Amino acid sequence: MGGMSGDDPLITARAQVLHDLQARRHADSASVSALEESVSHRGWWLSQWPDGREFVAGLVAQDVQDALFDSVGRWPLCTACDILDQHALTIEPELGADPHWVCPESGIVVSPLGALR
């Protein structure tokens, strides 16, 4: 992913979250439409707050997580730790650059956003 200043943070965010949905076999029509809705909403948000560029990807991931929680449940599930109760990874920092998926139970950093396996 290039560091060119012309990069559209919404296109980058969409690609990262779509990759992670696909990696965990959740890229169905409901998930992709939740993603499109978030990208559209965050486009408006970004027009109001241009300095939020570096936060957009993490926010889109959180939006999709919230949308999926109501329909399919927790996503993405943690597969990194030994805790048997199903739990989802969270995005950290919650509002910051360079978002990562982190296990909230063990603190393990599982993957950068857009690089889940």
C-alpha angles and dihedrals in degrees: 000000000000125000095222113142090228092067113122107232090206093055089048092048092048092050093048096049092043090053091052092047089052093045090057094039094248101117095117125139094269093051094045091049090050087052093050091048091051093048090051093048092046089050087062090043091052091050087058095043112027091174088068093076095113092049097053099088094054091046092051090051090051091047091053091046090053093047093048093047089069095047111027103009129235119009135214097020117213114250095166104083139050097244107121099203107094111251134167129238117247131217116248133224090035091211109015148089124282098028119207135190108244132183105240091204101051101018091235112155100226104182146328112265107274095029106078116138 
